[in-house]
Amino acid sequence: MTTRYERLKMQRRMQRRIRLVVEERRMAFGPRPETRGEVPADPEATMEIEPMTIRAIGRVAVRPAL
């Protein structure tokens, strides 16, 4: 019979293994940017986010209750 601590430890280990397998499969079978004619993405690159031009959508005036 296993203790609660041992069961949690086994579950964490299994989740970690599943996560690693999923990540490996994603890398192996996922679309490659080079094959589509695109430049590979640089994960360290930064991009500029433009400021919002619209201030609010659906803003209404609230009148005090009578």
Rosetta blueprint (number, residue, H / E / L):
1 M L
2 T L
3 T L
4 R H
5 Y H
6 E H
7 R H
8 L H
9 K H
10 M H
11 Q H
12 R H
13 R H
14 M H
15 Q H
16 R H
17 R H
18 I H
19 R H
20 L H
21 V H
22 V H
23 E H
24 E H
25 R H
26 R H
27 M H
28 A H
29 F H
30 G L
31 P L
32 R L
33 P H
34 E H
35 T H
36 R H
37 G L
38 E L
39 V L
40 P L
41 A L
42 D L
43 P L
44 E L
45 A L
46 T L
47 M L
48 E L
49 I L
50 E L
51 P L
52 M L
53 T L
54 I L
55 R L
56 A L
57 I L
58 G L
59 R L
60 V L
61 A L
62 V L
63 R L
64 P L
65 A L
66 L L
